[in-house]
């Protein structure tokens, strides 16, 4: 059996390109390489006022029980949760989740957690907050060269809003989500955040391949931006922007390359680092290459592959010629499947093939087929089927409530975590909730795990996580092959 090694790219732009919901075909990427604002779309930016699905979720359903301004979280029934905008590129609307019919958590897994609710005295309506509603924005790449690329982030954010609204409110207000499409384009991201600045109180669970576009906009209007993860240095440096998966692109988690150097000592001396040649990927890949060398690897082949490339045979031949034994790739899982196909066709069987968690997705398993057997994935999350983790069971249940049959993935899990993080911080602030105070509160968050969904993240410090796990795919199923819950180790500088 082939044994492949999948490489972790904690926050590269190319990691962002990998959660696509449909197969990358030539017509899909026909516009790649052009475009305004540094994006992939080749066309214009997002039209002002447009949304990913033309609608919003949550909102002003009637509340019962103690849903009044006298307490931070109401306990009455949610009533109608409003309509949810469909997150497909067609712009259609979908119906909202079924209120309280999905699982309910308790204790720290309750929708508002166990934080002490702040007094609602002094609570003021402001941008994005009315007597009934707190409007959040979710900005994600939905259309563009890979339709549905970050649909999972919008689905998960909607799911948490449905979960929260089913039993809770914040000082009498329900949550509502405005879904905006950044279209894998920096200009579109900037326009979406201009709209968010004007209409939403905060942005939550956002995910974009070119998230540099809206960074300055969010900071200039003081918009709290609690993202799934960040993909560019500009977003990380935005003073009001944070992420459930914290990342400093120049810092590389050292646990993964050290583990593979120990497990495959000979192969690590004949390694290849391949990456999708788009956006900030080349810079981030150089950080990885440098860090892996410090972990004891010898990289003999360092190569970018264009997003529109469909002939992987020359790259496979180069690896054969150079005697490569350990292959790492960072990019869309659809392209990974094509690379594995080319390797199989040419009889190239390295000792290991590694990729980040973008391939830890059932859609990759289906696309790769038997060629995926033996691949490794490096992740900072728990296994999705580990529903003994109560928060994982909640995420899965409410995701299915919002989008029956939706596939859980890395970006969706961190978007759910980001939504919980917003809720807990907002509930604790109570009547002191405003944009500036929320940003200050976020800057103090450390060791955030989303109730066990992922490794501790230094959200406020914005540093790369030091822990993670290695999964392996065999027979269509993933299992953890690294020791303990997570391996941890010192960060490696990619500089």
NUVO-801325 format. One record per residue (C-alpha): residue in one letter; x, y, z negated. Coordinates in Angstrom, 1 decimal. Layout:
! residues N
resn_x_y_z
a_X_Y_Z
...
//
This chain:
! residues 495
resn_x_y_z
x_0.0_0.0_0.0
x_1.2_3.5_0.8
x_1.9_5.6_-2.2
x_1.5_9.3_-1.7
x_2.3_12.2_-3.9
x_0.0_15.3_-4.0
x_1.6_18.6_-5.0
x_0.1_21.1_-7.3
x_-0.1_24.7_-6.1
x_-1.6_26.4_-9.1
x_-2.7_29.6_-7.5
x_-1.5_29.9_-3.9
x_-3.7_31.4_-1.3
x_-3.5_28.1_0.5
x_-5.0_26.4_-2.6
x_-7.9_28.8_-2.1
x_-8.4_27.6_1.5
x_-8.9_24.1_0.5
x_-12.4_23.9_-1.0
x_-14.1_24.0_2.4
x_-17.5_22.5_2.8
x_-17.3_21.5_6.5
x_-14.7_20.0_8.8
x_-12.1_22.3_10.3
x_-12.6_22.1_14.1
x_-11.1_24.2_16.8
x_-14.3_26.3_17.2
x_-14.3_27.0_13.5
x_-11.0_28.6_13.5
x_-11.2_30.3_16.9
x_-10.9_33.7_15.2
x_-8.0_32.8_12.9
x_-5.1_35.1_12.9
x_-6.9_38.2_13.9
x_-9.2_40.4_11.9
x_-9.2_43.5_9.9
x_-8.1_43.8_6.4
x_-5.7_40.9_6.6
x_-8.3_38.2_6.6
x_-8.8_35.2_8.7
x_-12.1_36.1_10.3
x_-10.8_38.2_13.1
x_-13.8_40.4_13.0
x_-15.3_43.1_11.0
x_-15.8_43.3_7.3
x_-18.9_42.4_5.4
x_-21.7_44.7_6.3
x_-22.7_47.0_3.5
x_-25.5_45.5_1.4
x_-25.3_42.0_2.8
x_-25.2_39.0_0.5
x_-24.1_35.4_0.9
x_-27.6_34.1_0.9
x_-29.7_37.2_1.0
x_-30.9_36.9_-2.6
x_-30.2_36.8_-6.2
x_-30.7_34.3_-9.0
x_-32.1_34.6_-12.5
x_-33.6_37.9_-13.5
x_-36.7_39.1_-15.2
x_-38.8_36.1_-16.0
x_-40.9_36.7_-19.0
x_-39.4_35.6_-22.3
x_-41.1_34.3_-25.3
x_-40.0_33.8_-28.9
x_-37.5_36.3_-30.2
x_-36.4_37.6_-26.8
x_-36.4_41.2_-28.0
x_-33.8_43.9_-28.5
x_-33.6_43.1_-32.1
x_-31.3_40.1_-31.6
x_-28.4_39.2_-29.3
x_-29.8_35.9_-28.0
x_-33.5_35.1_-27.7
x_-34.8_31.6_-28.3
x_-38.1_31.7_-26.4
x_-38.8_30.0_-23.1
x_-37.4_31.6_-20.0
x_-40.5_31.7_-17.8
x_-39.7_32.0_-14.1
x_-36.1_32.4_-13.4
x_-36.5_34.2_-10.2
x_-35.4_33.2_-6.7
x_-31.9_32.2_-5.8
x_-30.2_33.2_-2.6
x_-29.0_30.3_-0.6
x_-25.3_30.3_-0.4
x_-25.1_28.9_3.2
x_-24.1_31.1_6.1
x_-27.6_31.1_7.5
x_-28.7_33.7_4.9
x_-31.8_31.7_3.8
x_-33.2_31.8_0.3
x_-33.4_28.8_-1.9
x_-35.6_28.3_-4.9
x_-34.2_28.6_-8.4
x_-33.4_25.8_-10.7
x_-36.1_24.1_-12.8
x_-35.6_26.2_-16.0
x_-35.1_24.0_-19.0
x_-35.6_20.6_-17.3
x_-31.9_19.9_-17.2
x_-29.7_18.9_-20.1
x_-29.3_21.3_-23.1
x_-26.2_21.5_-25.2
x_-25.8_22.2_-28.9
x_-23.1_23.7_-31.0
x_-20.2_25.0_-29.0
x_-21.9_23.5_-25.8
x_-25.0_25.6_-26.4
x_-25.5_28.2_-23.6
x_-24.3_31.0_-25.9
x_-21.8_28.8_-27.7
x_-21.1_29.3_-31.4
x_-19.9_32.9_-31.3
x_-21.4_35.2_-33.9
x_-23.9_37.4_-32.0
x_-23.2_41.1_-32.3
x_-26.0_43.4_-33.5
x_-28.0_44.9_-30.7
x_-28.1_48.3_-32.4
x_-27.0_50.9_-29.9
x_-27.4_48.7_-26.8
x_-27.6_51.0_-23.8
x_-28.8_50.4_-20.2
x_-26.0_51.2_-17.7
x_-24.8_50.2_-14.3
x_-26.2_46.7_-13.7
x_-28.3_46.6_-16.9
x_-32.0_47.5_-17.2
x_-34.5_46.8_-19.9
x_-35.0_43.3_-18.5
x_-31.9_42.2_-16.7
x_-28.1_42.1_-16.7
x_-27.0_41.8_-13.1
x_-23.7_40.0_-12.3
x_-22.0_39.8_-8.9
x_-20.4_36.7_-7.5
x_-18.1_37.4_-4.5
x_-17.0_34.3_-2.7
x_-15.9_33.2_0.8
x_-19.1_31.7_2.2
x_-18.9_32.5_5.9
x_-15.7_33.0_8.0
x_-13.4_30.5_9.6
x_-14.4_27.7_7.3
x_-18.2_28.0_6.5
x_-19.0_27.3_2.9
x_-15.4_27.4_1.7
x_-16.2_28.6_-1.8
x_-19.8_27.8_-2.0
x_-19.0_25.7_-5.1
x_-18.1_28.8_-7.0
x_-21.5_30.4_-6.3
x_-23.3_27.2_-7.1
x_-21.6_26.8_-10.4
x_-22.1_30.5_-11.4
x_-25.8_30.2_-10.5
x_-26.0_26.9_-12.5
x_-24.7_28.6_-15.7
x_-27.0_31.5_-15.3
x_-30.0_29.0_-15.0
x_-28.7_27.2_-18.1
x_-28.4_30.4_-20.1
x_-31.7_31.8_-19.0
x_-33.5_28.6_-19.8
x_-33.2_29.3_-23.6
x_-31.4_32.6_-24.1
x_-31.1_36.3_-23.4
x_-28.7_39.0_-24.4
x_-30.4_41.7_-26.4
x_-33.7_41.0_-24.5
x_-32.1_40.8_-21.1
x_-31.9_37.8_-18.8
x_-29.0_37.3_-16.4
x_-29.3_37.7_-12.7
x_-26.6_37.0_-10.0
x_-26.2_38.9_-6.8
x_-24.4_36.6_-4.3
x_-22.0_38.5_-2.0
x_-19.9_37.1_0.9
x_-16.2_38.0_1.2
x_-15.9_36.0_4.4
x_-12.2_35.1_3.9
x_-11.3_38.7_4.8
x_-9.7_41.3_2.6
x_-11.8_44.1_4.1
x_-15.0_42.1_3.3
x_-13.8_41.5_-0.2
x_-13.3_45.2_-0.7
x_-16.7_46.1_0.6
x_-18.4_43.4_-1.5
x_-16.7_44.8_-4.6
x_-17.8_48.4_-3.7
x_-21.4_47.0_-3.8
x_-20.7_45.2_-7.0
x_-19.3_48.4_-8.6
x_-22.5_50.2_-7.7
x_-25.0_47.6_-8.6
x_-23.6_45.0_-11.0
x_-22.4_45.2_-14.6
x_-19.6_42.7_-14.0
x_-18.4_40.1_-11.5
x_-18.3_36.5_-12.6
x_-17.0_33.3_-11.1
x_-15.8_34.9_-7.9
x_-13.4_33.1_-5.6
x_-11.8_34.3_-2.4
x_-8.8_33.4_-0.2
x_-7.9_37.1_0.4
x_-8.9_38.5_-3.0
x_-6.4_41.4_-2.8
x_-9.0_43.4_-0.9
x_-11.3_44.2_-3.8
x_-8.7_44.4_-6.5
x_-8.2_48.1_-6.4
x_-11.9_48.7_-6.0
x_-12.7_46.7_-9.1
x_-10.1_48.5_-11.2
x_-11.0_52.0_-10.0
x_-14.6_51.6_-11.1
x_-13.8_49.7_-14.3
x_-15.6_46.6_-13.2
x_-14.9_43.5_-15.4
x_-14.0_40.7_-12.9
x_-14.0_37.3_-14.6
x_-13.0_35.0_-11.7
x_-12.8_31.3_-11.1
x_-9.1_31.9_-10.2
x_-6.9_34.4_-8.5
x_-5.0_33.9_-5.2
x_-2.9_37.0_-4.8
x_-0.6_39.1_-6.9
x_-2.7_42.2_-6.3
x_-5.7_40.5_-8.0
x_-3.6_39.3_-10.9
x_-2.3_42.9_-11.4
x_-5.7_44.4_-11.4
x_-6.3_45.8_-15.0
x_-9.9_44.8_-15.1
x_-9.6_41.4_-13.4
x_-9.1_38.1_-15.3
x_-9.6_34.4_-14.4
x_-10.8_31.3_-16.1
x_-7.8_29.6_-14.4
x_-5.0_32.0_-15.2
x_-2.2_32.3_-12.7
x_1.1_34.2_-12.3
x_2.2_33.2_-8.7
x_5.9_33.5_-9.6
x_5.5_31.0_-12.5
x_5.1_27.3_-11.6
x_3.9_24.6_-14.0
x_6.9_22.5_-14.6
x_5.2_19.4_-15.9
x_4.2_18.1_-12.5
x_7.6_18.2_-10.7
x_9.4_16.9_-13.7
x_7.0_13.9_-13.9
x_7.5_13.0_-10.2
x_11.3_13.5_-10.5
x_11.3_10.9_-13.3
x_8.8_8.5_-11.6
x_10.4_8.8_-8.1
x_14.0_9.8_-8.7
x_15.3_8.7_-5.2
x_12.3_10.1_-3.3
x_12.6_13.5_-5.2
x_16.0_13.8_-3.5
x_14.4_13.7_-0.1
x_11.3_15.9_-0.4
x_9.2_17.9_2.0
x_7.2_21.0_1.1
x_4.5_21.7_3.7
x_1.9_24.5_3.4
x_-0.8_26.2_5.4
x_0.7_29.3_7.1
x_-1.8_31.9_6.1
x_-2.0_34.9_3.9
x_0.3_34.7_0.8
x_0.9_31.0_1.2
x_4.4_31.3_2.6
x_5.5_33.4_-0.4
x_3.9_31.1_-2.9
x_5.3_28.0_-1.1
x_8.8_29.5_-1.5
x_8.1_29.9_-5.3
x_7.2_26.2_-5.4
x_10.3_25.2_-3.5
x_12.5_27.1_-5.8
x_10.8_25.8_-8.9
x_10.9_22.1_-7.7
x_14.7_22.5_-7.2
x_15.0_23.5_-10.8
x_13.1_20.4_-11.8
x_15.6_18.3_-10.0
x_14.1_17.9_-6.5
x_16.0_18.3_-3.3
x_13.8_19.8_-0.6
x_15.1_18.8_2.9
x_12.1_20.0_4.9
x_10.2_23.3_4.2
x_7.6_24.0_6.8
x_4.4_26.1_7.3
x_1.6_24.8_9.5
x_-0.8_27.2_11.2
x_-4.4_27.0_10.1
x_-5.5_26.4_13.8
x_-2.9_23.6_14.3
x_-4.5_20.2_15.3
x_-1.4_18.3_16.4
x_0.5_17.1_13.3
x_2.6_14.6_15.1
x_5.7_16.9_15.5
x_5.7_17.6_11.7
x_5.5_13.9_11.0
x_8.3_13.2_13.4
x_10.5_15.8_11.7
x_9.9_14.1_8.3
x_10.8_10.7_9.8
x_14.0_12.1_11.3
x_15.0_13.8_8.1
x_14.4_10.6_6.0
x_11.7_12.3_3.8
x_10.4_10.1_1.0
x_8.3_12.5_-1.0
x_5.7_14.7_0.8
x_3.9_17.7_-0.7
x_1.2_19.7_1.1
x_-0.8_22.7_0.1
x_-3.8_23.6_2.3
x_-7.4_22.6_3.1
x_-8.4_19.0_2.4
x_-9.6_18.7_6.0
x_-6.1_19.4_7.2
x_-4.7_17.0_4.7
x_-6.9_14.3_6.2
x_-5.5_15.1_9.6
x_-1.9_15.0_8.3
x_-2.6_11.6_6.8
x_-4.1_10.4_10.0
x_-0.9_11.5_11.9
x_1.3_9.8_9.3
x_-0.6_6.5_9.7
x_-0.5_6.7_13.5
x_3.3_7.1_13.4
x_3.9_4.5_10.8
x_5.4_7.0_8.4
x_5.1_5.8_4.8
x_6.8_8.0_2.2
x_7.0_6.8_-1.3
x_4.7_9.5_-2.5
x_2.3_12.2_-1.2
x_1.2_15.0_-3.6
x_-1.3_17.8_-3.3
x_-3.0_20.2_-5.7
x_-6.6_19.7_-6.9
x_-8.1_20.9_-3.6
x_-8.2_17.2_-2.6
x_-9.7_16.1_-5.8
x_-13.1_16.3_-4.1
x_-15.4_13.5_-2.9
x_-15.5_15.2_0.6
x_-11.8_14.6_0.9
x_-12.3_11.0_-0.1
x_-14.8_10.6_2.7
x_-12.8_12.3_5.3
x_-9.5_10.6_4.5
x_-11.0_7.1_4.3
x_-8.4_4.4_3.9
x_-5.6_6.8_4.7
x_-6.2_8.5_1.3
x_-5.4_5.4_-0.7
x_-2.5_6.1_-3.0
x_-2.4_9.9_-2.8
x_-1.8_11.8_-5.9
x_-3.5_15.0_-7.0
x_-2.2_17.4_-9.7
x_-4.9_19.1_-11.6
x_-5.4_21.3_-14.7
x_-8.9_19.9_-15.2
x_-10.4_16.8_-16.7
x_-11.8_14.1_-14.4
x_-15.2_15.1_-13.1
x_-16.7_11.7_-14.1
x_-15.6_12.1_-17.7
x_-19.1_13.0_-18.9
x_-18.0_12.0_-22.4
x_-16.9_15.6_-22.4
x_-20.2_17.3_-23.2
x_-19.4_20.4_-21.2
x_-18.6_18.3_-18.1
x_-22.0_16.6_-18.5
x_-23.7_20.0_-18.7
x_-21.8_21.3_-15.6
x_-22.8_18.2_-13.6
x_-26.4_18.3_-14.7
x_-27.0_22.0_-14.1
x_-25.1_21.9_-10.8
x_-27.5_19.3_-9.6
x_-30.4_21.3_-10.9
x_-29.4_24.3_-8.8
x_-28.2_22.3_-5.7
x_-29.3_18.7_-5.8
x_-26.5_16.5_-4.6
x_-23.8_19.3_-4.8
x_-20.3_18.1_-5.1
x_-18.4_19.2_-8.2
x_-14.9_20.5_-7.5
x_-12.0_22.4_-9.0
x_-13.2_25.9_-8.0
x_-16.8_25.2_-9.1
x_-15.6_23.9_-12.5
x_-13.6_27.1_-13.2
x_-16.5_29.3_-12.0
x_-18.7_27.6_-14.6
x_-16.0_28.2_-17.2
x_-15.8_31.8_-16.2
x_-19.6_32.2_-16.6
x_-19.4_30.7_-20.1
x_-16.6_33.0_-20.9
x_-18.5_36.1_-19.9
x_-21.6_35.0_-21.8
x_-19.7_34.3_-25.0
x_-17.9_37.6_-24.9
x_-21.0_39.6_-24.0
x_-23.1_37.9_-26.8
x_-20.3_38.8_-29.3
x_-20.3_42.4_-28.3
x_-24.0_42.9_-28.6
x_-24.9_46.5_-28.7
x_-21.3_47.4_-28.0
x_-21.5_45.8_-24.6
x_-20.1_48.0_-21.8
x_-17.6_47.6_-19.1
x_-14.6_49.0_-21.0
x_-15.3_47.0_-24.2
x_-15.7_43.8_-22.2
x_-12.4_44.4_-20.4
x_-10.7_44.9_-23.8
x_-12.3_41.7_-25.2
x_-11.1_39.7_-22.1
x_-7.6_41.0_-22.6
x_-7.5_39.2_-26.0
x_-8.7_35.7_-24.8
x_-6.1_33.0_-25.2
x_-6.1_29.2_-25.1
x_-9.5_29.1_-23.3
x_-10.5_25.5_-22.3
x_-14.2_26.0_-21.4
x_-15.0_23.5_-24.1
x_-12.6_20.9_-22.9
x_-13.2_21.2_-19.1
x_-9.6_22.2_-18.5
x_-6.2_22.9_-20.0
x_-5.7_25.9_-22.3
x_-5.6_29.0_-20.1
x_-4.0_32.3_-21.2
x_-6.8_34.5_-19.7
x_-5.7_37.8_-21.3
x_-2.0_37.3_-20.7
x_-2.6_36.1_-17.1
x_0.2_33.6_-17.3
x_0.2_30.2_-15.5
x_-0.9_27.2_-17.6
x_1.8_24.9_-18.9
x_-0.2_21.6_-18.9
x_-1.9_19.4_-16.4
x_-2.6_15.8_-15.3
x_-1.8_13.6_-12.3
x_-4.7_11.7_-10.7
x_-4.4_8.9_-8.0
x_-6.9_7.8_-5.4
x_-7.4_4.1_-4.8
x_-10.4_2.4_-3.3
x_-12.4_5.6_-3.1
x_-12.0_6.4_-6.8
x_-9.7_8.7_-8.7
x_-8.0_7.7_-12.0
x_-5.5_9.4_-14.2
x_-2.0_8.0_-14.0
x_-0.1_10.5_-16.2
x_0.1_10.0_-19.9
x_-2.2_11.4_-22.6
x_-4.9_13.9_-21.9
x_-2.5_16.3_-20.3
x_1.3_16.6_-19.8
x_2.8_19.9_-20.9
x_6.1_21.5_-20.3
x_8.0_24.8_-19.9
x_7.1_27.0_-16.9
x_9.6_27.1_-14.0
x_10.5_30.4_-12.4
x_9.8_30.4_-8.7
x_12.0_33.5_-8.1
//
